[in-house]
């Protein structure tokens, strides 16, 4: 396994954990305040993170 493959595995593992955390966070957010704007903003941020990870 090359270094880049190892890095990808680590990134994917971290991203998987992040996704779980984001899901929980969004659930608690929507329970607390029915504000779609905040959720949309956090989703857009997630998309930006994903794009950066894909480039890496």
GIPETA-V929177 format. One record per helix or strand of 2 or more residues. SS is the DSSP state (a for helix, b for strand). FROM is the first residue (numbers start at 1). TO is the last residue. Records with the same first field share a line. If there is no record, write none. Layout:
SS->FROM-TO + FROM-TO
This chain:
a->3-32 + 36-55
